[in-house]
Amino acid sequence: MLRALRAKPYDVVFMTWVKLNDGVTIELQPHQDAFLKLANPRSVLENELKYYSSATRGSTISLLYEGKQYDFDVTDCVGRDGTQLDAYNPERCEGVAIQDADVSLDLAAHGLDKPPQKQQKVA
């Protein structure tokens, strides 16, 4: 958390408690193509995300698996409004609670480790 806040030891940080909607779906964009080549990337991701309590759109999540660090951008969050218990109301949110929630994971695999393509001139 300190790295995400760019805080140093002894920095003063003011926080405010916010109740987040329970997560329904989060979409993650891996930085490394190598993660998708693992034997079962979805299982690895589900197992490692249990250590996170929330996900925020635009943030980066880092996971350490078999001695290698994998980074993921959170590209989308869909949550359920907890005030209407009898209605299923998914809505896009800036952040969702993923701890103790049945969250579906989507992996966005476009644009990984690919150099920009050169445009060809048309004569």
C-alpha positions in Angstrom: 0.0 0.0 0.0 2.8 2.4 0.8 4.3 1.9 -2.7 0.9 2.6 -4.3 0.6 5.8 -2.2 4.2 6.7 -3.0 4.6 7.2 0.8 7.9 7.0 2.6 8.5 5.8 6.2 7.2 8.4 8.7 5.0 10.2 6.1 1.7 11.3 7.5 -1.3 9.8 5.5 -4.9 10.8 6.1 -7.5 8.2 5.3 -11.2 8.2 5.1 -13.3 5.0 5.4 -15.5 4.3 2.3 -17.9 1.4 1.9 -17.4 -0.2 -1.5 -19.9 -2.2 -3.5 -19.4 -5.9 -3.5 -17.5 -6.9 -6.7 -19.3 -8.8 -9.4 -16.7 -8.7 -12.2 -13.2 -7.2 -12.5 -11.2 -7.0 -15.8 -7.4 -7.2 -15.6 -4.9 -6.4 -18.3 -1.6 -8.3 -17.7 1.6 -6.4 -18.5 3.5 -9.5 -19.4 2.5 -12.0 -22.1 4.3 -14.7 -20.1 1.6 -14.8 -17.5 -1.0 -16.1 -20.1 1.4 -18.9 -21.0 1.3 -20.4 -17.5 -0.4 -23.8 -17.1 -3.5 -22.3 -15.5 -3.3 -18.5 -15.3 -6.9 -18.1 -14.1 -6.3 -20.4 -11.1 -3.1 -18.6 -10.2 -4.8 -15.3 -10.4 -7.8 -16.4 -8.2 -5.4 -17.9 -5.7 -3.3 -14.8 -5.4 -6.2 -12.2 -5.4 -7.5 -13.6 -2.1 -4.8 -11.4 -0.4 -6.5 -8.3 -1.8 -9.5 -6.7 -0.2 -10.4 -4.3 -3.0 -9.7 -3.4 -6.7 -9.8 0.1 -8.1 -10.1 0.9 -11.8 -6.8 2.4 -13.1 -4.7 0.8 -10.4 -2.0 -1.8 -10.9 -1.9 -5.1 -9.0 1.4 -6.9 -8.6 1.5 -10.7 -7.9 4.6 -12.8 -7.1 4.3 -16.3 -8.5 7.2 -18.8 -8.6 9.7 -16.1 -8.0 8.5 -13.8 -10.8 6.5 -10.6 -10.5 3.5 -10.2 -12.7 1.7 -6.8 -13.0 -1.9 -6.3 -14.0 -3.9 -3.1 -14.7 -7.4 -3.0 -13.4 -9.3 -1.9 -16.5 -12.9 -2.4 -15.4 -14.9 -2.9 -12.2 -18.5 -4.0 -11.9 -20.1 -4.0 -8.5 -23.5 -4.7 -6.9 -25.3 -2.1 -4.8 -25.6 -3.6 -1.3 -28.6 -1.4 -0.3 -31.1 -3.3 -2.5 -30.8 -6.8 -1.1 -33.6 -8.4 -3.2 -32.5 -6.8 -6.5 -29.5 -7.6 -8.6 -28.2 -4.3 -9.7 -24.7 -4.5 -11.3 -23.1 -1.2 -12.1 -19.7 0.1 -13.2 -17.7 1.4 -10.2 -14.4 3.1 -9.6 -13.6 0.5 -7.0 -15.2 -2.7 -5.6 -14.7 -5.0 -2.6 -13.3 -8.4 -3.7 -12.7 -10.0 -0.3 -15.5 -12.4 0.7 -17.3 -11.8 -2.6 -17.9 -14.1 -5.5 -16.0 -12.1 -8.2 -15.7 -13.1 -11.8 -12.4 -12.4 -13.4 -11.9 -11.3 -17.0 -8.4 -11.2 -18.6 -8.0 -8.6 -21.3 -5.2 -10.0 -23.5 -4.9 -7.3 -26.2 -1.6 -5.4 -26.7 0.7 -7.5 -24.7 4.5 -7.4 -25.2 3.9 -6.3 -28.8 6.0 -3.6 -30.4 4.1 -0.9 -32.3 3.5 -1.9 -35.8 4.9 0.3 -38.6 2.3 1.8 -40.9 2.8 1.0 -44.6 2.7 3.8 -47.1 0.1 3.4 -49.8 1.2 4.8 -53.2 
